[in-house]
């Protein structure tokens, strides 16, 4: 993983920041290094999420809980 630190928080409303030009150069250099090491990285994959729905009564479950205007 490559990163580019362009600001450092000092407080809730304040930070030490690089100038836009310096930050852009730092980000560009980090991106270049990352692309040069592309074979060192593997994609991060996630398992498919599951979704469990419960209803207080059966009526929302019959329509998926969504209003169906103009349909019977």
ABEGO torsion letter per residue (X at the ends): XBBBBABBBABAABBBBBBAAAAAAAAAAAAAAAAAAAAABBBBBBBBBBBBBBBABAAAAAAGGBBBBGBX
